[in-house]
Amino acid sequence: MQLDTLAAHMPVALVATAVNALLVSMVMWEVVDNVHVLSWCAAMIAVIAARGTWLVVYGRRPRYRVNLRRSERDFLIGVFLGGLTWGAAGVFMRAPGNILYDVFIAAVLVGMGAGSIATYSVHLGAFLLFFVSLMTPIVLRFLGESDDVHRALGVMGLLFILYLSIYSRLINKAFLDSFKLRFENLALVDDLTRQKDALVQAGEAKSRFFATASHDLRQPLHALGLLVVGLEQEQEEVKRRPILQNIFACLSSLRALFDSLLDVSRLDAGVFEVEAQHFSAQKLFRLLETAFTPLAQQKGLILKIPPTSVTFYSDPMLLERIVRNLLSNAIKYTPAGGVVEIELRTQGPSAVLAVSDSGSGMPASAHERIFEEFTRLDDAKQGGSPGLGLGLSIVRRLASLLRLELKLESQPGVGSRFTLRLPLGDGSRIPVSTQPRSPDYATELEGKHVLVVDDEPEILAAMETLLRKWGARAWVAASFSAAERLLEEKSCLPDIMVFDFHLRDGLTGEEAIGALRKRLGKPIPAVLITGDTTQARIRHASNSEYLHLYKPVRAAQLRMALERVLKASGSEET
């Protein structure tokens, strides 16, 4: 920026130098040895030509090819030579016995020095080089003269050098402050532009989301409506069974969509906590094999998951989410007859886990784009089932959270391969809690009194049916006030409470639980269920004393949550 400003001022400075040099030569031609005048003119012309050449080269060369240090050095050399040439005029352009010409030369040099502030003070070093080399020769000459007038002029010259040097520092600081302010303004404009672009992209992503979500959520809902009607009209048990299977498939599709949205919300809220531990890769692979083998068989695919004795050191829950998303994606985009495979090999202290498929693959231009939220390949063309385009986005963000190296290799017509590099663990340090176990849930809820408060009649009816099936005694209420009246009628306290977060009474589920606990005089265990997946709500839930479940809640998930809270409450009481 400084060189650009100096270069912009240079044409006027060179013209002024040439005009002043011509005037000085004309005035001194009659009183000074012509050889001195011509020699000085030749030196001045050479300096002007050299500095003009620098200006032309600097101006024409592309900025990315400019060596700034070298350009600055060459510029300062030219400035110094220019000042020194003018300083030489104060020594060689002298008319003995005629002080008037000395005053004339001094006035020219003082004018050149004062004028150089506007030209060079943007670069303090350039100004001092020019000004000091310009004034020093004549000041020293005047101080060396025997008469008082010349000596007085020399002292005045010294004071002028001192004053202008100090003043130039102030001017230079003002220039630098203005440059700093300009850069800050440019940075502010760039930041505002980026924020504007981010808002535009967020708006576009939101529009894509609503368009995609509207379509993909309607698909299974539409199918569910038709299937329910078909189930109602079909009386034969044998024919009802496949309809029920399709209903469960639609519910599974809806649940997967909502789970993806919840994962994104939790990632945005920053509530995922990494709990790294040593765990068995074989245990993870068996879980994945159990979950995905039926899906692969249904689509006519070969699923290969190898046995292994490797131990990982990472967060087992988050790693499972990553691999599940990769497997789900691979099965979705691999046509019948293809192969989906998990590969695992060790490399020093690391393990390389790969999920590959023999699907249609994708071009290199799509390798980065597919990791963006709400981005999907052509599902119809690829033969995939609908989705919100969040799976790979979640994979990348979870891999980043776990600090795992994630790579993609894919070619059209060949297939895709996603690889993860993660640290190896120590099998002897696997916590006992992570070893396979088969907890007995059969009698845990048997005979328990469960209070359910929700303002949706359909949810209350479904919860009551489900809890009774598990052997529990369900008390259901549509509001907090109804729950209070219900408890007044009962002869015992509930063993556990299940509250919807948003209630009609103007209370939140947390507030209602707190009020009932205070009224009953006992910290009855409770579970909250909510459909609110905003970042603020998720952050609040992560810091709450109550276990939060997010709709839609799977029956098994609800049962496990109730069991866990009851067990935790029982252990605290004992």
C-alpha positions as CSV (number, residue, x, y, z in Angstrom):
1,M,0.0,0.0,0.0
2,Q,2.8,2.4,0.8
3,L,4.7,1.7,-2.4
4,D,1.5,2.1,-4.4
5,T,1.0,5.6,-2.8
6,L,4.6,6.6,-3.4
7,A,4.3,5.4,-7.0
8,A,1.1,7.5,-7.5
9,H,2.9,10.6,-6.2
10,M,6.1,10.1,-8.2
11,P,5.0,11.5,-11.7
12,V,4.3,14.9,-10.1
13,A,7.5,14.8,-8.1
14,L,9.6,14.0,-11.2
15,V,8.0,16.8,-13.2
16,A,8.6,19.2,-10.3
17,T,12.2,18.0,-10.0
18,A,12.9,18.5,-13.7
19,V,11.3,22.0,-13.8
20,N,13.2,23.2,-10.7
21,A,16.5,21.7,-12.0
22,L,16.0,23.6,-15.3
23,L,15.3,26.9,-13.4
24,V,18.4,26.4,-11.2
25,S,20.6,25.7,-14.2
26,M,19.4,28.8,-16.0
27,V,19.9,31.1,-13.0
28,M,23.3,29.8,-12.2
29,W,24.6,29.4,-15.7
30,E,26.1,33.0,-15.8
31,V,27.7,32.9,-12.4
32,V,29.0,29.3,-12.0
33,D,31.5,27.3,-14.0
34,N,29.5,25.9,-16.8
35,V,31.3,22.5,-16.4
36,H,29.8,22.3,-12.9
37,V,26.3,23.2,-14.2
38,L,26.4,20.7,-17.0
39,S,27.8,17.9,-14.8
40,W,25.1,18.5,-12.2
41,C,22.4,18.6,-15.0
42,A,23.7,15.3,-16.3
43,A,23.5,13.7,-12.9
44,M,20.0,15.0,-12.4
45,I,18.8,13.7,-15.7
46,A,20.3,10.2,-14.9
47,V,18.6,10.2,-11.5
48,I,15.2,11.2,-13.1
49,A,15.6,8.6,-15.8
50,A,16.4,5.8,-13.3
51,R,13.5,6.7,-11.1
52,G,11.2,7.0,-14.1
53,T,12.3,3.5,-15.2
54,W,11.5,2.1,-11.7
55,L,8.0,3.7,-11.9
56,V,7.3,2.2,-15.4
57,V,8.5,-1.3,-14.3
58,Y,6.6,-1.2,-11.0
59,G,3.4,0.0,-12.7
60,R,3.3,-2.5,-15.5
61,R,4.3,-5.7,-13.5
62,P,1.4,-7.7,-12.2
63,R,1.1,-7.4,-8.4
64,Y,1.5,-11.1,-7.8
65,R,4.9,-10.9,-9.5
66,V,6.2,-7.9,-7.6
67,N,9.0,-8.5,-5.2
68,L,8.0,-5.9,-2.6
69,R,11.3,-5.9,-0.7
70,R,13.4,-5.5,-3.8
71,S,11.0,-2.8,-5.2
72,E,11.2,-0.9,-1.9
73,R,15.0,-1.1,-1.8
74,D,15.3,0.2,-5.4
75,F,12.9,3.0,-4.6
76,L,14.9,4.1,-1.5
77,I,18.1,4.0,-3.5
78,G,16.6,6.3,-6.1
79,V,15.2,8.7,-3.4
80,F,18.6,8.9,-1.7
81,L,20.4,9.6,-5.0
82,G,17.8,12.2,-5.9
83,G,18.3,14.0,-2.5
84,L,22.1,13.7,-2.8
85,T,22.1,15.3,-6.3
86,W,20.0,18.2,-5.0
87,G,22.3,18.5,-2.0
88,A,25.3,18.7,-4.4
89,A,23.8,21.8,-5.9
90,G,24.3,23.5,-2.6
91,V,28.0,22.8,-2.7
92,F,28.9,23.1,-6.4
93,M,26.4,25.8,-7.5
94,R,28.2,28.7,-5.6
95,A,28.9,32.2,-6.7
96,P,31.8,33.6,-4.5
97,G,31.2,37.0,-3.1
98,N,27.5,37.1,-4.0
99,I,25.4,35.8,-1.1
100,L,22.2,36.4,-3.1
101,Y,22.8,33.3,-5.2
102,D,23.5,31.3,-2.0
103,V,20.2,32.4,-0.6
104,F,18.5,31.5,-3.9
105,I,20.0,27.9,-3.8
106,A,19.0,27.6,-0.1
107,A,15.5,28.7,-0.8
108,V,15.1,26.1,-3.6
109,L,16.4,23.3,-1.4
110,V,14.2,24.4,1.5
111,G,11.2,24.4,-0.9
112,M,12.1,21.0,-2.2
113,G,12.5,19.7,1.3
114,A,9.2,21.1,2.5
115,G,7.4,19.8,-0.6
116,S,8.8,16.3,-0.2
117,I,6.6,15.9,2.9
118,A,3.5,15.5,0.8
119,T,5.4,13.1,-1.5
120,Y,7.4,10.9,0.9
121,S,6.1,11.2,4.4
122,V,3.8,8.1,3.8
123,H,7.1,6.3,4.1
124,L,9.2,7.8,6.9
125,G,12.4,6.2,5.7
126,A,12.1,7.6,2.2
127,F,11.4,11.1,3.5
128,L,14.4,11.1,5.8
129,L,16.7,9.8,3.2
130,F,15.7,12.4,0.7
131,F,15.4,15.4,3.1
132,V,18.6,14.8,5.1
133,S,20.7,14.1,2.0
134,L,19.2,17.2,0.3
135,M,19.8,19.7,3.2
136,T,23.0,18.4,4.9
137,P,25.6,19.4,2.3
138,I,24.5,23.1,2.1
139,V,24.0,23.3,5.9
140,L,27.5,22.0,6.5
141,R,28.9,24.4,3.9
142,F,27.2,27.4,5.5
143,L,28.4,26.5,8.9
144,G,31.9,26.3,7.6
145,E,31.9,29.8,6.1
146,S,33.6,32.7,8.0
147,D,30.9,35.3,7.9
148,D,28.0,35.5,10.3
149,V,25.3,35.5,7.7
150,H,26.2,32.1,6.3
151,R,26.7,30.7,9.8
152,A,23.2,32.0,10.7
153,L,21.8,30.4,7.6
154,G,23.5,27.2,8.6
155,V,22.0,27.2,12.1
156,M,18.6,28.0,10.6
157,G,19.1,25.0,8.3
158,L,19.9,22.7,11.2
159,L,16.8,23.9,13.0
160,F,14.8,23.3,9.8
161,I,16.1,19.8,9.5
162,L,15.3,19.0,13.2
163,Y,11.8,20.5,13.0
164,L,10.8,18.9,9.7
165,S,12.1,15.5,10.8
166,I,9.9,15.7,13.9
167,Y,6.9,17.0,11.9
168,S,7.4,14.3,9.3
169,R,7.0,11.7,12.0
170,L,3.6,13.1,13.0
171,I,2.5,13.2,9.3
172,N,3.7,9.7,8.8
173,K,1.8,8.5,11.9
174,A,-1.4,10.1,10.5
175,F,-0.9,8.4,7.1
176,L,-0.3,5.0,8.8
177,D,-3.4,5.5,11.0
178,S,-5.4,6.3,7.9
179,F,-4.1,3.2,6.1
180,K,-5.0,1.1,9.2
181,L,-8.5,2.6,9.3
182,R,-8.8,1.9,5.6
183,F,-7.8,-1.7,6.0
184,E,-10.1,-2.1,9.0
185,N,-13.0,-0.6,6.9
186,L,-12.1,-3.0,4.0
187,A,-12.0,-5.9,6.5
188,L,-15.3,-4.8,7.9
189,V,-16.8,-4.6,4.4
190,D,-15.4,-8.1,3.6
191,D,-16.8,-9.4,6.9
192,L,-20.2,-7.9,6.2
193,T,-20.1,-9.3,2.6
194,R,-19.2,-12.8,4.0
195,Q,-22.0,-12.5,6.6
196,K,-24.4,-11.5,3.8
197,D,-23.3,-14.4,1.7
198,A,-23.7,-16.7,4.7
199,L,-27.2,-15.4,5.3
200,V,-28.0,-15.9,1.6
201,Q,-26.6,-19.4,1.7
202,A,-28.5,-20.1,4.9
203,G,-31.7,-18.9,3.3
204,E,-31.1,-21.0,0.3
205,A,-30.3,-24.0,2.5
206,K,-33.4,-23.4,4.5
207,S,-35.5,-23.2,1.3
208,R,-33.9,-26.5,0.1
209,F,-34.5,-28.0,3.5
210,F,-38.2,-27.1,3.5
211,A,-38.6,-28.3,0.0
212,T,-36.8,-31.6,0.6
213,A,-38.3,-32.2,4.1
214,S,-41.8,-31.4,2.8
215,H,-41.4,-34.0,0.0
216,D,-39.6,-36.7,2.0
217,L,-41.8,-36.5,5.1
218,R,-45.0,-36.6,2.9
219,Q,-43.9,-39.8,1.2
220,P,-44.0,-42.2,4.1
221,L,-47.0,-40.3,5.6
222,H,-48.9,-40.7,2.4
223,A,-48.0,-44.4,2.3
224,L,-49.1,-44.8,6.0
225,G,-52.5,-43.3,5.3
226,L,-53.1,-45.7,2.5
227,L,-51.8,-48.7,4.4
228,V,-53.9,-47.9,7.5
229,V,-57.0,-47.8,5.3
230,G,-56.0,-51.1,3.7
231,L,-55.4,-52.6,7.1
232,E,-58.8,-51.5,8.3
233,Q,-60.6,-53.1,5.4
234,E,-58.6,-56.3,5.4
235,Q,-60.0,-59.0,7.7
236,E,-57.8,-61.9,7.0
237,E,-54.8,-62.1,9.4
238,V,-52.5,-63.6,6.8
239,K,-53.1,-60.6,4.5
240,R,-52.8,-58.1,7.3
241,R,-49.3,-59.1,8.2
242,P,-47.5,-57.7,5.1
243,I,-49.5,-54.5,5.4
244,L,-48.3,-54.2,9.0
245,Q,-44.7,-54.8,7.8
246,N,-45.0,-52.0,5.3
247,I,-46.4,-49.7,8.1
248,F,-43.4,-50.5,10.2
249,A,-41.1,-49.7,7.2
250,C,-42.8,-46.3,6.7
251,L,-42.4,-45.6,10.4
252,S,-38.8,-46.6,10.3
253,S,-38.3,-44.2,7.3
254,L,-39.9,-41.4,9.2
255,R,-37.8,-42.1,12.3
256,A,-34.6,-42.1,10.3
257,L,-35.5,-38.7,8.8
258,F,-36.2,-37.2,12.2
259,D,-33.1,-38.8,13.8
260,S,-31.0,-37.1,11.1
261,L,-32.6,-33.7,11.9
262,L,-32.0,-34.2,15.6
263,D,-28.3,-35.1,15.0
264,V,-27.8,-31.9,13.0
265,S,-29.5,-29.9,15.7
266,R,-27.4,-31.4,18.4
267,L,-24.2,-30.8,16.4
268,D,-25.2,-27.2,15.9
269,A,-25.9,-26.8,19.6
270,G,-22.5,-28.3,20.4
271,V,-23.9,-30.7,23.0
272,F,-22.2,-33.9,21.7
273,E,-19.7,-34.9,24.3
274,V,-16.8,-37.1,23.3
275,E,-16.2,-39.9,25.7
276,A,-13.2,-41.8,24.4
277,Q,-12.7,-45.3,25.7
278,H,-11.2,-48.7,24.7
279,F,-13.8,-50.9,23.1
280,S,-14.1,-54.0,20.9
281,A,-14.4,-53.5,17.1
282,Q,-16.0,-56.9,17.0
283,K,-18.8,-55.8,19.2
284,L,-19.5,-52.8,17.0
285,F,-19.3,-55.0,13.8
286,R,-21.8,-57.5,15.3
287,L,-24.3,-54.7,16.1
288,L,-24.0,-53.4,12.5
289,E,-24.3,-56.8,11.0
290,T,-27.5,-57.4,13.0
291,A,-29.0,-54.1,12.0
292,F,-28.1,-54.0,8.3
293,T,-28.1,-57.7,7.1
294,P,-31.9,-57.7,6.7
295,L,-31.8,-54.5,4.7
296,A,-29.1,-55.7,2.5
297,Q,-30.9,-59.1,1.9
298,Q,-34.1,-57.3,1.2
299,K,-32.4,-55.3,-1.6
300,G,-30.5,-58.3,-2.9
301,L,-27.0,-57.1,-1.8
302,I,-24.1,-59.0,-0.4
303,L,-23.0,-57.5,3.0
304,K,-19.5,-58.4,4.1
305,I,-18.4,-57.6,7.7
306,P,-15.2,-59.4,8.8
307,P,-14.5,-60.9,12.2
308,T,-11.8,-59.0,14.1
309,S,-9.9,-58.9,17.3
310,V,-9.0,-55.2,17.0
311,T,-9.6,-52.7,19.8
312,F,-10.5,-49.1,19.1
313,Y,-9.9,-46.1,21.2
314,S,-12.6,-43.5,20.5
315,D,-16.2,-42.7,21.4
316,P,-18.1,-46.0,20.6
317,M,-21.5,-44.3,20.3
318,L,-20.4,-41.6,18.0
319,L,-18.3,-43.9,15.9
320,E,-21.3,-46.2,15.6
321,R,-23.3,-43.3,14.3
322,I,-20.7,-42.6,11.6
323,V,-20.4,-46.2,10.4
324,R,-24.2,-46.6,10.5
325,N,-24.6,-43.6,8.2
326,L,-22.0,-44.8,5.8
327,L,-23.5,-48.3,5.6
328,S,-27.0,-46.9,5.2
329,N,-25.7,-44.6,2.4
330,A,-23.9,-47.5,0.7
331,I,-26.9,-49.8,0.8
332,K,-29.1,-47.0,-0.5
333,Y,-27.0,-46.3,-3.6
334,T,-25.9,-49.9,-4.5
335,P,-28.2,-51.7,-7.0
336,A,-29.3,-55.3,-6.5
337,G,-26.5,-57.9,-6.9
338,G,-23.9,-55.5,-5.6
339,V,-21.5,-55.7,-2.6
340,V,-21.3,-53.5,0.5
341,E,-18.3,-54.2,2.6
342,I,-16.6,-53.1,5.8
343,E,-12.8,-53.5,5.7
344,L,-10.4,-53.1,8.6
345,R,-6.6,-53.1,8.7
346,T,-4.0,-51.8,11.2
347,Q,-1.2,-49.4,10.4
348,G,1.1,-48.8,13.3
349,P,-0.8,-47.2,16.1
350,S,-3.8,-46.6,13.9
351,A,-6.6,-48.6,12.4
352,V,-8.0,-47.9,9.0
353,L,-11.8,-48.7,8.7
354,A,-13.3,-48.5,5.3
355,V,-16.9,-48.8,4.1
356,S,-17.0,-49.6,0.3
357,D,-19.7,-50.4,-2.2
358,S,-20.0,-51.5,-5.8
359,G,-22.6,-48.9,-6.5
360,S,-22.8,-46.3,-9.3
361,G,-20.1,-44.1,-7.7
362,M,-19.9,-40.3,-8.3
363,P,-17.7,-37.9,-10.3
364,A,-14.8,-36.0,-8.6
365,S,-16.8,-32.8,-8.9
366,A,-19.3,-34.2,-6.4
367,H,-16.8,-35.4,-3.8
368,E,-16.9,-32.2,-1.8
369,R,-20.5,-31.3,-2.5
370,I,-22.0,-34.5,-1.1
371,F,-20.8,-33.6,2.4
372,E,-22.9,-30.4,2.4
373,E,-26.2,-30.4,4.3
374,F,-29.4,-31.1,2.2
375,T,-27.3,-32.2,-0.7
376,R,-28.4,-35.5,-2.5
377,L,-27.5,-37.2,-5.7
378,D,-30.3,-38.1,-8.0
379,D,-32.1,-40.7,-5.8
380,A,-34.3,-41.9,-8.6
381,K,-31.3,-42.4,-10.9
382,Q,-29.2,-44.0,-8.2
383,G,-32.1,-46.2,-7.0
384,G,-31.9,-44.8,-3.5
385,S,-34.7,-44.3,-1.0
386,P,-35.6,-40.8,-0.1
387,G,-33.6,-38.9,2.5
388,L,-32.9,-35.3,3.6
389,G,-29.3,-35.3,2.4
390,L,-27.9,-35.1,5.9
391,G,-26.2,-38.4,6.4
392,L,-22.7,-37.6,5.0
393,S,-22.9,-34.1,6.5
394,I,-23.4,-35.7,9.9
395,V,-20.5,-38.2,9.1
396,R,-18.1,-35.4,8.4
397,R,-19.1,-33.3,11.4
398,L,-18.9,-36.3,13.8
399,A,-15.5,-37.4,12.3
400,S,-14.2,-33.8,12.9
401,L,-15.6,-33.9,16.4
402,L,-13.7,-37.2,17.0
403,R,-10.6,-35.8,15.2
404,L,-10.7,-38.7,12.7
405,E,-9.3,-38.5,9.2
406,L,-12.1,-39.0,6.7
407,K,-11.4,-39.7,3.0
408,L,-13.5,-40.5,0.0
409,E,-12.6,-42.4,-3.2
410,S,-15.2,-42.8,-5.8
411,Q,-15.6,-43.1,-9.6
412,P,-18.7,-43.3,-11.7
413,G,-19.5,-46.9,-12.5
414,V,-16.9,-48.2,-10.0
415,G,-18.4,-47.5,-6.6
416,S,-17.4,-45.5,-3.5
417,R,-15.1,-46.1,-0.6
418,F,-15.1,-44.0,2.6
419,T,-12.1,-44.5,5.0
420,L,-11.6,-43.5,8.6
421,R,-8.3,-43.5,10.4
422,L,-8.7,-43.9,14.2
423,P,-6.4,-44.8,17.1
424,L,-6.0,-48.4,18.3
425,G,-7.0,-49.2,21.8
426,D,-5.9,-51.7,24.4
427,G,-8.1,-54.8,24.8
428,S,-7.1,-55.2,28.4
429,R,-8.5,-51.8,29.3
430,I,-12.0,-52.3,27.9
431,P,-14.5,-51.2,30.6
432,V,-16.7,-53.9,32.0
433,S,-19.8,-51.8,31.3
434,T,-19.1,-52.0,27.5
435,Q,-19.0,-55.8,27.4
436,P,-22.0,-57.5,25.9
437,R,-24.7,-58.2,28.4
438,S,-28.4,-59.1,28.3
439,P,-30.3,-57.0,30.9
440,D,-33.7,-58.4,31.9
441,Y,-36.3,-55.8,31.3
442,A,-39.2,-58.2,31.7
443,T,-40.0,-57.4,35.4
444,E,-38.6,-53.9,35.7
445,L,-41.8,-52.0,34.9
446,E,-44.1,-54.8,36.2
447,G,-46.6,-53.2,38.6
448,K,-45.0,-49.7,38.5
449,H,-47.3,-46.7,38.6
450,V,-46.5,-44.4,35.7
451,L,-48.0,-40.9,35.5
452,V,-48.1,-39.6,31.9
453,V,-49.0,-36.0,31.2
454,D,-49.5,-34.9,27.5
455,D,-52.0,-32.6,25.9
456,E,-52.5,-34.9,22.8
457,P,-55.2,-37.5,23.4
458,E,-53.7,-39.9,20.7
459,I,-50.4,-39.9,22.5
460,L,-52.0,-40.5,25.9
461,A,-54.0,-43.5,24.4
462,A,-50.9,-44.9,22.8
463,M,-48.8,-44.5,26.0
464,E,-51.5,-46.1,28.1
465,T,-51.7,-49.1,25.8
466,L,-47.9,-49.5,25.7
467,L,-47.4,-49.2,29.4
468,R,-50.1,-51.7,30.2
469,K,-48.5,-54.1,27.7
470,W,-45.3,-53.8,29.7
471,G,-47.1,-54.6,32.9
472,A,-47.2,-51.1,34.3
473,R,-50.2,-49.2,35.7
474,A,-50.7,-46.1,33.6
475,W,-52.2,-42.9,34.9
476,V,-52.8,-40.4,32.1
477,A,-53.7,-36.7,32.2
478,A,-54.1,-34.1,29.5
479,S,-52.9,-31.2,31.7
480,F,-51.0,-30.3,34.9
481,S,-54.3,-29.5,36.7
482,A,-55.8,-32.8,35.5
483,A,-52.7,-34.5,36.9
484,E,-53.2,-32.8,40.3
485,R,-56.8,-34.0,40.4
486,L,-55.8,-37.5,39.4
487,L,-53.2,-37.7,42.2
488,E,-55.7,-36.6,44.7
489,E,-57.9,-39.6,43.8
490,K,-55.0,-42.1,44.1
491,S,-54.1,-43.8,47.3
492,C,-50.4,-44.1,46.4
493,L,-47.7,-42.0,44.7
494,P,-46.5,-42.7,41.1
495,D,-43.2,-44.5,40.8
496,I,-42.1,-42.4,37.8
497,M,-43.6,-39.5,35.7
498,V,-43.5,-38.9,32.0
499,F,-44.2,-35.3,30.9
500,D,-44.5,-33.6,27.6
501,F,-42.3,-30.5,27.7
502,H,-45.0,-28.1,26.4
503,L,-48.2,-28.2,28.4
504,R,-51.5,-26.3,27.9
505,D,-51.4,-24.9,31.4
506,G,-48.7,-22.4,30.4
507,L,-46.1,-24.5,32.3
508,T,-43.2,-26.4,30.9
509,G,-42.8,-30.0,31.8
510,E,-39.9,-29.2,34.1
511,E,-41.9,-26.6,36.0
512,A,-44.8,-29.1,36.3
513,I,-42.5,-31.8,37.6
514,G,-41.0,-29.5,40.2
515,A,-44.4,-28.4,41.4
516,L,-45.6,-31.9,41.8
517,R,-42.5,-33.0,43.6
518,K,-42.9,-30.1,46.0
519,R,-46.5,-30.9,46.5
520,L,-46.0,-34.7,47.0
521,G,-42.9,-34.1,49.2
522,K,-40.8,-36.6,47.3
523,P,-38.3,-36.4,44.4
524,I,-40.2,-38.8,42.1
525,P,-38.1,-39.7,39.1
526,A,-39.2,-38.2,35.8
527,V,-38.6,-38.3,32.0
528,L,-39.4,-35.4,29.6
529,I,-40.4,-35.9,26.0
530,T,-40.2,-33.0,23.6
531,G,-40.4,-32.3,19.9
532,D,-38.5,-29.0,20.2
533,T,-35.1,-29.5,18.6
534,T,-33.9,-25.9,18.6
535,Q,-30.3,-25.3,19.6
536,A,-31.4,-23.4,22.8
537,R,-33.7,-26.3,23.8
538,I,-31.1,-29.0,23.1
539,R,-28.4,-27.0,25.1
540,H,-30.9,-26.6,28.0
541,A,-31.7,-30.3,27.9
542,S,-28.0,-31.3,28.0
543,N,-27.7,-29.4,31.3
544,S,-31.0,-30.5,32.8
545,E,-31.3,-32.9,35.7
546,Y,-34.1,-34.7,33.8
547,L,-33.6,-37.2,31.0
548,H,-35.0,-35.7,27.7
549,L,-36.3,-37.8,24.9
550,Y,-37.0,-36.3,21.4
551,K,-40.0,-37.2,19.4
552,P,-40.6,-39.5,17.6
553,V,-39.5,-41.9,20.4
554,R,-39.2,-45.6,19.7
555,A,-41.0,-47.9,22.1
556,A,-37.7,-49.7,23.0
557,Q,-36.0,-46.4,23.5
558,L,-38.8,-45.2,25.9
559,R,-38.8,-48.5,27.8
560,M,-35.0,-48.4,28.3
561,A,-35.2,-44.8,29.4
562,L,-37.9,-45.6,32.0
563,E,-35.9,-48.6,33.2
564,R,-32.7,-46.5,33.5
565,V,-34.3,-43.7,35.4
566,L,-36.1,-46.1,37.8
567,K,-32.8,-48.0,38.4
568,A,-30.9,-44.8,39.1
569,S,-33.6,-43.6,41.5
570,G,-33.6,-47.0,43.3
571,S,-29.8,-46.9,43.7
572,E,-29.9,-43.4,45.1
573,E,-32.6,-44.4,47.7
574,T,-30.5,-47.3,48.8
